[in-house]
Amino acid sequence: MIDSVMTIGELSVCTGVPSSTLRYWERMKVLPKPTRVSGQRRYTSEDADIVAVLRLAQACGFSLPEMRRLLHGFQPGTTPSVRWRTAARDHREILQEKIARLKAMSQFLHRAERCECPDLTICGRLAKKLIAPQHSGKSHRKLVFD
């Protein structure tokens, strides 16, 4: 069976991904460059399958570099299962760090909601005790809770 070709608009409808996003993914080297006919992009059903993989990665919260790595960052012949396991493990570490930061922020907001300071300078003095400097060279500060 011969695979039919699609324009970018047809691929957009088929995948639910806006044409502008498909072009952006191509510019960012996430989506492989399609063949062109008379200067117009032409896609196959395999391209639609790759877009579906990218949508799944996006739904998992992968960044553009992580999505690019999933498709292009492994040795040729690396199985999809190895790619997903590696990418998922690495991304899970990133998520755990984000979850820890979000929990700390939530605790800080909980404390801020209970504020009874008569003046913002007093809040600042208390905040200095809550926010400890990090020594990792990062510009973020670590929130400390008793």
C-alpha positions, 0 to 999 in steps of 0.5 A: 500500500502506498502511503498518502502524503499530507500537507502541514494543514492536513497533518495538523488536523490529523494530529491536533497539533497546530501548524505553527507548532509543527513548524516550530518543532521543525525549527527547534530540530525536534520534528525531523524536516519533512520532504518538500514538493514545490517548496511545500512540506509533505508528511506521511502517516509515519510523520503523524506517528512521530507527532503522536510520540511528541504529544505523549512526551509533551503530556509527560511534561518533557521540555523541547530538549528532552523531546529532541533527545527522545527522538534523536539523542540515542544511538541508531537502533536503540529501541523505543523501550530503552529510549522511553525508560531512559527519558522517563527516569531522567524526567522523573528526577526533574519532576521530583525536584520540582515537586519538592520546590512546590511543596516548599512554596506551598508551606511558605504560602501557608505561613504567609497566609497566617501573617500578623505582622504590623509592618512589611519590614517585620515580615522581611525580618521573619522572611530572612529566617525562613529563606536560607541562602543556597551555597550551590551557586544558584540564584534560587534560595532554599525555603526553611521550615521548622 
